[in-house]
Amino acid sequence: MRIIAGSLRSRSLVAPPGLATRPTSDRLRETLFNVLAPRIQGAVFLDLYAGSGAVGMEALSRGAASVDFVERDPAALKVLRGNLERLGLMAGFRIHAAAVGATLRRMQAASGPSRASEPGRGAARGAAFDLVFLDPPWDAAPEYAATLRLLGGSAAVLLADGALAIAEHRRKELLEDRYGFLARTRLLEQSDAALSFYAVDLVAAPG
């Protein structure tokens, strides 16, 4: 693996050993960031199920203001930290060594009063993310629905105005078109993988 573009272009990355963590391929990462190019400069980025951290580090290389990495597997965390050190990245990121659901709920609790239940409400408290990427292990299919429902529901306060949530998944793994406030706006397929893009849609949101 390598960083594809930006200030860290062509720098190499290490992937966690074994098959439990499946890094996003360079080709798919390039496709992802071609779509995100108009949004990435200065963005606050959330990399869920971060694994090696390649996606979040690509975001930093391309000008993201900050990245929060969320990963609970000890082997993957060791690789993630090693990659950050290898790239000489000392600031602009936080690592959350915990499960994704627990981390999102903790962030939600820290974002302010419970009345702040709609996307964008957390921005004033510095808790809002412009871009959220999630890539659970493909064998953990229930994680997709659980995380997207959380982001489109009670944890929507963590989303900035105009935020996007992107899920990488198996091409044959059919995700829902809607999870609460989040509605799918785009589906890109490449080989056996796919990227589902979700945007906040308050007009047609339940309730």
Helices and strands as residue ranges (DSSP letters): H 26-40, E 44-48, H 54-61, E 66-70, H 74-87, E 93-96, H 100-110, G 123-125, E 129-134, H 142-151, G 154-158, E 159-170, E 178-179, E 182-190, E 193-200
